[in-house]
Amino acid sequence: MEGLNDPAMRASLNTSFFIRKFVRYFTLVFTIIFLNFAMPRLMPGDPLLFLFGEEVYGAAIRNPELIQSLSAKYGLNKPIFDQFIIYLGNLFRGDLGYSFSYGRPIAEIIAERVPLTLLMTLPPTLLSLVTGAMLGLHLGFNPERAHKKAISSLLMVLYSVPPYWMAIVAILVFSLWFNLTPIGGAPSPGMSIITGVSHMILPFSVIALFNAAYVAIIMRGLTLEIAEEPFIITAKSKGLSYIKFKIRHLFIPSLAPFLSIAAIELGFTFSGALLVEIAFSWPGMGYTMWQAVVERDYPLLQATFTMTALIVVLANALADLASYAIDPRIRLRENGRN
């Protein structure tokens, strides 16, 4: 352990950590891309059927010349390795293919839908991370109190309720029974602020409640793990203020796993909380994935799956790096493997 105090040794260990993480995430990204490439080619039948759907394929199959030209265009008449190289080249150029259900390039569709997904899910997710962490810290310290047990039970109930069911109940109560909010849809340009807020308040609330319950439950568990540590007992004996004590001695030691939670939540955000978007007819990434399934628009489904998976991997990679940077315990554990 003395060698860890040497700057040259620390630099070498840090480099080793980054190389291991890079290899791990590069392998994961490569696997995702390869599986996305292989799915239509490993399925029984003509890959063009899975690239264009039954209706388009049924019309094209009656024209052999069209089938041949499409096979040549997408490289399906080439060896599988050459096809994969072409697929990689198109992917890195941003050419995600062509959506036959929309009749447009997929990159344009995703560019339109991502902002709507972030508009609906990012603010409530960030809010839930803050409120959930604060609530979890509060509930994990002196958890034997009756009101904390009651709140913890309520959080378990909220987290056990599927978010799409919560969305349906919210629409039933606030849109159909009391007519306070629109049934669904996203705000449109030129819409008044009040009308726009009325479109967003229900999906905001559903995502915020579900995510906050999840974060609070996890943070409560993390707090319970460290609440009886010797440094916590010492900190209590110093007479620190309640807020300083929670931030300095409860939250900061839990920051590394909290970042992992945040990465998972941000990945959930980008995927658009698929079923919540469907319930509220919100035209974001999740709703687009569902439409691709219904329309059997395989190019669009492949592209949205790839984008979502890569964003989740990126979020987890950033969380790993941040945890390594801020938590010396992780550095000691990782460096101990070398």
N, C-alpha and C positions, 0 to 999 in steps of 0.2 A: 504493500500500500504506500510505502514511502516514495516509490517511483512515480506515483500519481502527482506528486508535488513538483516534479520536474517539468518545465514548460515544453521541452521537446517531446517528452513522453506523453503529455496531455494532448499535444497536437497530433501525434501519431495515433493515439487512441480515438480522438475525434474523427480523424480521417477514416479510420477503420469502421467506426460506427456509420458514417455517412455512406461509405461504399456498400456496407451490408444492407442498409435501408434502400439505397438506390437499386441494388440488384433485386431485392425483394419486390419493390414496387414496379420496377421495369418488367419483371417476370409476370407480375399480376396483370399489368396493362397489356402486355403482349398476349397473355392467355385470353383476356376479355376480347381483344380484337380478333384473335384467331377463332374463338368460339363463335363470334358474331359472323365471321366469314364462312365458317364450316356448316352452320345450321342449315341453310337452304341446300347445301351440296350433299349433306349426309342424309337428308330426308329422302324417302322413296319418291321416284318420279323425276320429271324434268325440273332442274333448278329454276328455269324461267317461270314455271308455275308459281313458285314461292317468291319470285322477285316481282311478279306483276299481278298475281291473283288469278282466280278462276275465269272471271269474265273476259279480261284482256287476253289471257292465254287461250281461251276458247275461241276468240275471234281471230287470233294470230295463227293458231294451229292449222287453220284452213288455207293458209298462205305459206307454203314451205319456204319461199324466198324471204319472206318477212322473218320467219323463225331463224333462218340462217344468218340474216343480217343482224338480228338482235343478239344471237350467240356470238357473232364476231365482235359486235360493239362492246359487249360486256366481257369479252375474252373467254367465254365458256367453251370455245373450240380449242383452247390452248391447254397445255399440261397444268395440273393443279398448282404446282409451284409458281408458274408464270401468272396464273390467275391471282394468287395471293399477293404477288409483287405488285400487280396492277391495282388490286384492292387497296394495298397500303399506300401506293402513290396517290390514288384518288382521295383517300382519307386525309393524308397530310396536306393535300392542296385545298382541303375544305369542300371537296366534291362528295357530298353525302348521298348522291343519287337523285332520282326523280320520283315524286309522289304521283301515282296515277289517279288516286282518289281526289287530290287537290289540283292536279294538272300543273304543278309548279315544282321548281327545285326544292329539295328538302331543306337546304341551308336557309333559304328565305323563310320557310315556315317556322323553323326553329328560332330564327332571329326575331320573329314576331311574337312567339309564344313564351320565350324565356322571360322577357320583362313582365308579362302578366303573371307568370308563376311567382316571380320574386316579389311583385307588388302584393300578392295575396298572402304569401307564406313567410317572407323574410321578416317583416316587422313583428308579427306575433311570435315567431320563433325566437328572435332576439329578446323580446319582452319576457317570454317564458323562461329563457335561460337565466335572466337576472332575477325574476321573481321566484322561480323554482329553487335557485341556489340559496337565496336569502331564507326562504321558507324551510328548505331542508336543513340548513344550519340551525335554525331556531328549533325545529322539531327534534334534531339529533342531540341537542344539549339538554340534559335533565328530561329525558323522554318519558319518565314515569308519571309526569303530571297528567291529570285527567283530560284537560282540554287538548293537550298535544296528542294523546292517544286517539281522541275523537277526530282531530284533523287528519291524522295519519290514516285512519280508517276511511275517511271520506276521499282522500287522495287515491287510495287503493281502488275504491269504487270507480272514481273518474278514469283511472288508467285502465281499468278492466272493461270499460265501455268502449266498443269500437268507434273510432272517430266518424265513420260514415253513418253509423246509427245515431250518434249524437247530432250529426248534421241533419239527418232526416227529421228527428224530433224537433230541432230548432226551426226548420222550415215549417213543420206542421203547426207549431205553437205561434211563432212570431209572424209568419207569412200568411198562413191559411186561416188560423183562428182569429188573430188580432189584427191582421193586415197592416203590420207595422213596417215590414221590409219587403222588397221584391223577392219572388220565389228563387230567382237565380240570375245568372249573367254577370258580365263584367261592366264597369263604368265605361261609357263611350265618350269620345271627344266632344266638348261643348256641354257636357252634362254639369248641372249645378253641383256645388260641393256637398250640399245636404243629400242630394240624390245619390251621388257617388259614395258617400259614407254609408248610406242605407244599403247599397249593394255589397259593401265590404264588411259590415259589422258582424254578420253571422259567421262567414268563413273565418274571419279574424278570431272571433271568440272561440269557435270550436277548436281550431289549431292551437291557440294559446292555452286553453284549459287542458287539453290532452297532453301537450308537451310540458307544461308547467308541472302537472302531476307526475309525469315520468322523471323529470329532472329533480323535483323535490324528494321523491322516493329514493333516488340514487344518492343524492347529497345527504339525506338523512342517514343512510347506511354508511357512507364514508365518515360522517361525523361521529357515529357510534363507534366506529373502529378506532378512532384516535382519541376519543373523549377521556379514556382512562390511561393514556400515555403519561409517563412521568413529566414531560415538559408541559403538558396541559395542567397537571396538578400544581407545578411550580408557577405557571402563569397566573392561575387563580389566586395563589397566595400573595402575588405582587399587588393585588388590588387594582388591576387595570380596569378601565371603563368597559362596559358591556360590549359596545360597538368595536372598540380597538381589540378586545379579546377575541371576538368572533372573526374579525377580518385577519388579524395577525396570526392567531394560533389555531383557528379552525379552518378558515377558507384557504389560506395560502398553502398549508400542507396537503390540502385536497385539490389543489389547482391542476396538477397533472392529469388525474383521472377525469376532472371536470372538463378539460380540453378535449378528451376523447369523447365525452358525452356531447359536447358542442359540435364536434366533427360529425357524429352520427346525426344530430339534429339538422345540421346544414345540408347533409346529404339528403335527408328526408325533405328538406325545403326545396331543393332543386328538383327532386322527382315530382314535386308538385302536390304531395299528399293526394295521390292519384284518386282514391275513392271520394275524398272531400271535394275535389274539383268536379268529379262526375256528379255528385249530389247537387252541387250548386251551379252546374252547367257553366263552369268557369273555364274559358278556352286557353288553358295553360299547357304545360308539358304533360301533366298527368292525363288531362282530358284528351290531348292529342294522341297519347299512347293508346288510350281506350278506343278512340275512333279508328286508329290504325288496325287494332284487333278486329273491330266490327266490320270494317271495310276490307279486311285482309290485305291491307296495304303493307306488304312485307318490307319494302325498302324504308318506308317511314318508321315502321316498328323497329327495325334493326338500328336505324340512325338514332332514334330517341333512347333506345336501350343503351347503345354505346356511349352517348353523351352523358346520360345519367350515371352509368357505372364509372366513367372516367372522373366525373366531378366528385363522386363519393370517395374514390381512391385518392384524389388530390387532397380532399379535406382531411382524410385520415393521415396522409403523409405530412401535411402541415402541422397537424396536432402532435404527431410523433416528434417532429423537430422542435416544436415549441416546448413540449414536455421535457425533452432532453436538455434544452437550454436553461430552463428555469428550476428544475428539480435535481439537486445534487445526488439524491438517492438513486435516481434512474441512471445517472452517469456512472456511479460506483457499480451498480448492478451490470450495466452494459460493458463497462471496462473490465469487470471481473471475468468476463468470458474470454478475454484476449490472453 
